[in-house]
Amino acid sequence: MALEDINTTVSVKFIDPVSDSFLDTPITMTFEGDHASDIIDTYSDALSQARVKGGIGGFGIKNSVVPTSGDPVFVLLKATADGYQTGSAAVQISDVGVTEVTVNMVRSGQAVQGAASGSSSTNVSGGTIQQSVVTTTSGGAVSNQTSASFSLATGTTATTASGQSASGTLSTSVSFFSNASGSGALAFPGGFSPTVQNVGGTSSQQSMTTAGFANVTVTDSGGNRITQFSPPIPLSVTIPASTINQAEGRTIQNGDQIQVFSYDESRGVWITEGTTTVSGPDASGNLTATYMTGHLSTWNFGYSGQGCSSGTFSLNRNGNSGAITLRAASADGSWVSSEIVVASANSSFVVSGAPTNLSGYVIQNQNGEQLSSEAGNICNSTGSVTLPSPPSNLISVTFTLNFGPNCPRLNVANLGPAITVYYRKVGAPASSAKSFVISDSNLTKTLGTISGGSVTVQGLESGASYVFQATVDNKPNDRTQLITGPNVTLDLASDVDGICIR
């Protein structure tokens, strides 16, 4: 009996944005949202969570649910991994076929690209801090000397989330990303279209911006993470003067209110804590925001709202073929869109989840190269984006696939209907990986076994070596292949140990 083809699938790549590599730590995916009950696995069984290896995962949607651009399917995907903050992505599925999603996973307590960090220590006795200490980032963020700091005063009680008193030496650290430093925006926990819990306790997917976010950690001599403090402690950040006050639609000023959010790592949700007043500017032209908190987390100073979508942008491919990955970002660095994947057959795209007030925006390719820039809001805006001309030595390569003559272990894997293969040149960052799809139409089936087939990939560099990565039936596979010409034969029997159908 053959497995039912799954018409709508999602491929997910999990990336450590600091090292720009696929996550090599096992990941657990869980799902929420109105369509969570429609998520299925390879065998069309209901799927509430899945274990991912090799940094690549995926899931399907019931065939009875047919997503369209006018009636898309929304899924909140959450990802947990030992040593990492909870990652999440709001997945919008607007068509049948394969939808690609990237989830950035940030190591707990690790400074991100474009960030500053600092550490210090003090002693506690009976859970009470014996000597005051200020922990501040060293030197500030490179681009504009913005920084973050927090203070622990003598007499403050310090406990774990479960109420256990801190003991011995407290080790403190803070890492801070300023929106003016650019590249670290990809490490913003949960992305900029996250689930936000409002003060009243209701949650919804919202657009979020940042004027700067900080990760604060405190541990005691026993290795316990200390998260609760009484009385509350001050957390201060400096805010670039270029930051847009989303409530007012202008640059931020002395006396403005800014929202404060804490990140619930266990749920992958930003919690609205309140607001605080901005003061300044200082000698560097920056402003300052301070918030009194009784608990520690990753903290964001910024704004949230319902967001908007652009009009339809036209894409001039300029000789580029295949799927194209783009991003939109605010000119002030406070927001970055989710990845925008433009299918090989398409020459237009829409930017969704944008904040409603921007002073300007840019559109970039997956290598971070700027393709277009405009002043003003992206809401309902239209325009054209021209891709750079591809190198002259790019060729189309047809890979002949040989899976071997038999299937000794009877591993059953449904393509459902496709396997997404990510590829990049050896030494290139994971975020630059492109993809192609192997579907049933690419394959030859003999006596219940997938024995061969072929797939053509456009735009590979002749004479270069590429890393190809995919997950088949939750088994990660990768291989390095030298591109020797337009025809390459691949022996995949050892990679997949025989893929059978039934």
ZADOMI-527028 format. One record per residue (C-alpha): residue number from 1; x, y, z. Coordinates in pm, whole numbers. Example, Ala and Ser with C-alpha at 12.3 -4.5 7.8 and 13.67 -1.06 7.14 Angstrom:
REM ZADOMI-527028
R num   east  north     up
R   1   1230   -450    780
R   2   1367   -106    714
***
This chain:
REM ZADOMI-527028
R num   east  north     up
R   1      0      0      0
R   2    150    333   -106
R   3    181    622    133
R   4    -34    923     47
R   5    151   1210   -114
R   6    142   1525    100
R   7     60   1826   -115
R   8    182   2100    121
R   9    508   2075    313
R  10    738   2309    507
R  11   1117   2278    511
R  12   1296   2440    803
R  13   1664   2520    842
R  14   1796   2603   1190
R  15   2096   2837   1190
R  16   2329   2964   1462
R  17   2357   3330   1347
R  18   2683   3389   1535
R  19   2877   3112   1358
R  20   2642   3121   1056
R  21   2624   2743   1047
R  22   2352   2479   1059
R  23   2279   2382   1418
R  24   2458   2058   1509
R  25   2260   2016   1834
R  26   1938   1807   1837
R  27   1631   2029   1818
R  28   1271   1973   1925
R  29   1004   2142   1714
R  30    657   2210   1856
R  31    361   2382   1692
R  32     87   2624   1792
R  33   -177   2828   1615
R  34   -517   2770   1455
R  35   -373   2512   1215
R  36   -157   2321   1465
R  37   -400   2027   1452
R  38   -352   2007   1073
R  39     23   1936   1094
R  40    126   1584    990
R  41    442   1377    954
R  42    581   1168    669
R  43    312    905    719
R  44     23   1159    731
R  45    -12   1104   1107
R  46    -88   1399   1337
R  47    233   1568   1454
R  48    251   1775   1772
R  49    629   1778   1801
R  50    929   1647   1609
R  51   1296   1582   1680
R  52   1533   1741   1430
R  53   1895   1650   1358
R  54   2151   1815   1136
R  55   1984   2157   1147
R  56   1717   2067    888
R  57   1359   1965    963
R  58   1016   1966    810
R  59    648   1889    841
R  60    336   1861    628
R  61    -17   1999    623
R  62   -326   1780    577
R  63   -435   1757    216
R  64   -783   1865    321
R  65   -634   2208    402
R  66   -549   2399     84
R  67   -358   2723    150
R  68   -392   3016    -91
R  69   -259   3371    -96
R  70   -606   3492      4
R  71   -651   3228    273
R  72   -303   3134    401
R  73   -223   2881    672
R  74    -48   3021    980
R  75    162   2806   1214
R  76    376   2918   1507
R  77    684   2696   1510
R  78    889   2682   1832
R  79   1232   2521   1859
R  80   1426   2421   2169
R  81   1781   2289   2194
R  82   2018   2242   2487
R  83   2227   2555   2544
R  84   2017   2775   2315
R  85   1740   3026   2366
R  86   1403   2911   2240
R  87   1367   3000   1875
R  88   1040   3058   1695
R  89    902   3153   1359
R  90    558   3259   1243
R  91    511   3044    932
R  92    276   3170    664
R  93    193   2909    398
R  94     31   3070     95
R  95     41   2791   -161
R  96     63   2415   -198
R  97    409   2273   -257
R  98    714   2350    -44
R  99    746   2654    185
R 100   1094   2728    323
R 101   1153   2879    668
R 102   1467   2979    859
R 103   1483   2981   1240
R 104   1781   3155   1399
R 105   1891   2993   1727
R 106   2102   3200   1969
R 107   2318   3040   2237
R 108   2211   3141   2588
R 109   2432   3419   2722
R 110   2630   3452   2399
R 111   2701   3791   2248
R 112   2576   3822   1890
R 113   2738   3981   1588
R 114   2747   4357   1622
R 115   2700   4335   1998
R 116   2898   4428   2305
R 117   2927   4219   2621
R 118   3062   4242   2974
R 119   3079   4048   3298
R 120   3152   4089   3670
R 121   3100   3909   4002
R 122   2994   3959   4364
R 123   2922   3746   4673
R 124   2599   3639   4839
R 125   2527   3503   5185
R 126   2192   3349   5274
R 127   2062   3461   4937
R 128   2150   3827   5004
R 129   2402   4024   4797
R 130   2693   4140   5015
R 131   2854   4398   4787
R 132   2697   4610   4515
R 133   2811   4554   4158
R 134   2742   4711   3819
R 135   2773   4492   3509
R 136   2811   4681   3183
R 137   2907   4603   2826
R 138   3269   4681   2757
R 139   3322   4971   2521
R 140   2971   4972   2381
R 141   2856   4845   2043
R 142   3117   4923   1778
R 143   2915   5148   1550
R 144   2789   5412   1792
R 145   2904   5326   2145
R 146   2563   5217   2267
R 147   2570   4990   2572
R 148   2366   4810   2836
R 149   2415   4769   3211
R 150   2239   4640   3521
R 151   2304   4692   3892
R 152   2279   4463   4194
R 153   2267   4661   4519
R 154   2387   4544   4859
R 155   2101   4378   5046
R 156   1916   4260   4734
R 157   1786   3904   4766
R 158   1863   3674   4474
R 159   1682   3345   4401
R 160   1620   3096   4122
R 161   1287   3081   3941
R 162   1180   2806   4186
R 163   1269   3019   4490
R 164   1606   2859   4580
R 165   1841   3113   4741
R 166   2164   3200   4560
R 167   2486   3097   4732
R 168   2857   3169   4705
R 169   2982   3385   4420
R 170   2746   3539   4169
R 171   2878   3555   3813
R 172   2700   3817   3605
R 173   2704   3887   3232
R 174   2524   4109   2984
R 175   2535   4113   2605
R 176   2373   4388   2405
R 177   2272   4440   2043
R 178   2217   4793   1922
R 179   1994   4843   1619
R 180   2264   5067   1471
R 181   2512   4779   1443
R 182   2324   4600   1166
R 183   2409   4234   1123
R 184   2302   4118   1469
R 185   1935   4177   1386
R 186   1916   3821   1251
R 187   1980   3700   1607
R 188   1673   3873   1750
R 189   1495   3593   1940
R 190   1184   3472   1759
R 191   1227   3705   1462
R 192   1042   4031   1411
R 193    696   3877   1359
R 194    674   3692   1691
R 195    394   3601   1927
R 196    353   3885   2179
R 197    161   3855   2506
R 198      1   4186   2600
R 199    -34   4322   2954
R 200   -385   4175   2978
R 201   -254   3825   2904
R 202   -383   3786   2547
R 203   -137   3672   2281
R 204   -121   3742   1908
R 205    127   3752   1625
R 206    259   4105   1593
R 207    524   4305   1415
R 208    806   4409   1648
R 209   1096   4653   1627
R 210   1397   4696   1849
R 211   1591   4997   1969
R 212   1827   4747   2133
R 213   1798   4415   2312
R 214   2002   4268   2595
R 215   2057   3918   2729
R 216   2129   3920   3104
R 217   2245   3613   3300
R 218   2341   3559   3664
R 219   2461   3225   3805
R 220   2582   3126   4153
R 221   2862   2896   4267
R 222   2638   2592   4229
R 223   2574   2672   3863
R 224   2214   2772   3938
R 225   2067   3038   3712
R 226   1949   3327   3929
R 227   1646   3501   3782
R 228   1451   3668   4064
R 229   1550   3980   4261
R 230   1390   4180   4542
R 231   1371   4474   4537
R 232   1372   4515   4153
R 233   1701   4599   3987
R 234   1765   4865   3718
R 235   1842   4758   3360
R 236   1960   5044   3137
R 237   2028   5063   2764
R 238   2138   5343   2536
R 239   1923   5398   2229
R 240   2049   5539   1896
R 241   1900   5877   1804
R 242   1810   5733   1460
R 243   1554   5494   1617
R 244   1200   5550   1493
R 245    931   5594   1757
R 246    671   5368   1598
R 247    388   5527   1795
R 248    470   5873   1658
R 249    626   5795   1320
R 250    937   6007   1385
R 251   1281   5970   1541
R 252   1278   5913   1914
R 253   1315   6212   2146
R 254   1374   6297   2509
R 255   1059   6226   2711
R 256    916   5967   2469
R 257    775   5641   2596
R 258    921   5315   2470
R 259    780   4967   2526
R 260    971   4705   2725
R 261    942   4330   2656
R 262   1091   4019   2819
R 263   1141   3692   2633
R 264    981   3378   2772
R 265   1232   3120   2649
R 266   1014   2824   2746
R 267    732   2938   2515
R 268    916   3145   2254
R 269    688   3441   2335
R 270    766   3808   2403
R 271    580   3941   2709
R 272    485   4307   2725
R 273    619   4434   3061
R 274    521   4800   3032
R 275    680   5123   2915
R 276    958   5351   3031
R 277   1059   5709   2956
R 278   1355   5788   2731
R 279   1600   6058   2843
R 280   1893   6234   2680
R 281   2073   6280   2452
R 282   2417   6206   2594
R 283   2751   6332   2460
R 284   2737   6076   2177
R 285   2386   6177   2076
R 286   2230   5861   2216
R 287   1934   5842   2452
R 288   1888   5624   2761
R 289   1606   5399   2880
R 290   1599   5235   3224
R 291   1353   4974   3346
R 292   1319   4830   3697
R 293   1277   4452   3686
R 294   1243   4178   3942
R 295   1343   3901   3700
R 296   1602   3832   3432
R 297   1556   3733   3072
R 298   1635   3865   2728
R 299   1493   4217   2720
R 300   1383   4425   2423
R 301   1326   4800   2414
R 302   1111   4881   2112
R 303    757   4873   1978
R 304    499   4615   1868
R 305    183   4635   1663
R 306    -25   4458   1401
R 307    205   4546   1113
R 308    127   4564    743
R 309    211   4424    401
R 310    365   4592    103
R 311    220   4603   -242
R 312    366   4372   -506
R 313    730   4437   -590
R 314    856   4334   -934
R 315   1177   4131   -952
R 316   1416   4177  -1244
R 317   1608   3850  -1241
R 318   1879   3984  -1474
R 319   1975   3634  -1587
R 320   1939   3465  -1248
R 321   1736   3144  -1239
R 322   1603   2924   -963
R 323   1448   3022   -630
R 324   1568   3355   -490
R 325   1580   3447   -120
R 326   1537   3812    -21
R 327   1498   4014    298
R 328   1358   4357    372
R 329   1495   4569    657
R 330   1430   4910    808
R 331   1682   5181    732
R 332   1739   5240   1105
R 333   1821   4872   1169
R 334   1529   4812   1404
R 335   1351   4546   1196
R 336   1430   4267    952
R 337   1165   4070    764
R 338   1141   3694    759
R 339   1304   3534    457
R 340   1116   3603    134
R 341   1154   3306   -100
R 342   1066   3384   -461
R 343   1003   3062   -652
R 344   1189   3001   -977
R 345    873   3065  -1182
R 346    794   3399  -1014
R 347    915   3752  -1082
R 348    733   3935   -803
R 349    705   3925   -425
R 350    527   4082   -126
R 351    682   4186    206
R 352    462   4093    504
R 353    486   4167    877
R 354    637   4513    842
R 355    599   4783   1110
R 356    358   5057   1014
R 357    603   5348   1048
R 358    943   5339    883
R 359   1172   5625    783
R 360   1297   5406    500
R 361   1366   5048    402
R 362   1615   4840    207
R 363   1582   4506     26
R 364   1875   4264     30
R 365   1961   3927   -116
R 366   2065   3633    102
R 367   2429   3743     87
R 368   2337   4074    248
R 369   2389   4276    -70
R 370   2156   4574    -97
R 371   1936   4556   -406
R 372   1698   4846   -347
R 373   1631   5126   -100
R 374   1348   5371    -55
R 375   1252   5647    188
R 376    929   5622    384
R 377    693   5343    478
R 378    688   5001    312
R 379    313   4957    377
R 380    135   4923     40
R 381    454   5039   -136
R 382    554   4894   -470
R 383    875   4906   -662
R 384   1127   4703   -856
R 385   1430   4508   -744
R 386   1710   4413   -985
R 387   1936   4120   -903
R 388   2309   4148   -980
R 389   2422   3965  -1292
R 390   2537   3609  -1219
R 391   2904   3515  -1276
R 392   2982   3407  -1630
R 393   3108   3060  -1531
R 394   2777   2939  -1387
R 395   2629   2632  -1550
R 396   2324   2409  -1521
R 397   2415   2069  -1380
R 398   2211   1752  -1419
R 399   2272   1509  -1134
R 400   2200   1145  -1215
R 401   2085    976   -892
R 402   2175    616   -812
R 403   2017    479   -492
R 404   2145    124   -525
R 405   1971   -199   -633
R 406   1788   -290   -311
R 407   1657   -174     21
R 408   1807   -398    292
R 409   1665   -219    598
R 410   1319   -148    457
R 411   1332    215    566
R 412   1004    368    453
R 413   1028    729    344
R 414    762    925    163
R 415    881   1228    -30
R 416    547   1385     48
R 417    585   1514   -226
R 418    942   1645   -208
R 419   1275   1652    -29
R 420   1433   1997      5
R 421   1809   1994    -52
R 422   2011   2294     69
R 423   2342   2370   -100
R 424   2623   2624    -79
R 425   2984   2652   -184
R 426   3237   2500     56
R 427   3326   2767    313
R 428   3016   2979    245
R 429   2789   3067    542
R 430   2474   2865    608
R 431   2255   3173    564
R 432   2359   3188    197
R 433   2239   2831    127
R 434   2007   2793   -169
R 435   1778   2500   -228
R 436   1622   2270   -482
R 437   1355   2004   -455
R 438   1364   1633   -538
R 439   1009   1511   -599
R 440    852   1190   -725
R 441    874   1326  -1079
R 442   1256   1320  -1051
R 443   1273    952   -954
R 444   1271    606  -1108
R 445   1092    335   -906
R 446   1149    -36   -960
R 447    990   -320   -760
R 448    893    -91   -475
R 449   1236     68   -452
R 450   1349    415   -555
R 451   1646    308   -765
R 452   1740    618   -961
R 453   1643    943  -1122
R 454   1783   1284  -1199
R 455   1754   1647  -1101
R 456   1884   1959  -1273
R 457   2023   2247  -1065
R 458   2090   2580  -1229
R 459   2356   2835  -1145
R 460   2641   2619  -1009
R 461   3002   2726  -1054
R 462   3205   2490  -1269
R 463   3516   2366  -1088
R 464   3385   2460   -740
R 465   3295   2224   -457
R 466   2953   2246   -293
R 467   2805   2110     31
R 468   2461   1950    -16
R 469   2244   1889    293
R 470   1903   1726    337
R 471   1704   1524    587
R 472   1527   1206    474
R 473   1283   1049    721
R 474   1452   1259    995
R 475   1795   1123    904
R 476   2042   1405    821
R 477   2264   1359    519
R 478   2532   1581    375
R 479   2795   1541    108
R 480   3058   1755    -61
R 481   3061   1738   -440
R 482   3302   1882   -694
R 483   3121   2024   -996
R 484   3316   1881  -1290
R 485   3075   1973  -1567
R 486   2710   1977  -1674
R 487   2659   1606  -1596
R 488   2743   1450  -1256
R 489   2654   1100  -1138
R 490   2584   1058   -766
R 491   2592    723   -587
R 492   2347    782   -300
R 493   2314    426   -170
R 494   2548    490    125
R 495   2382    825    200
R 496   2026    702    243
R 497   2084    327    295
R 498   1813    252     40
R 499   1489    448     28
R 500   1191    220    -23
R 501    829    287   -102
R 502    535     64    -30
***
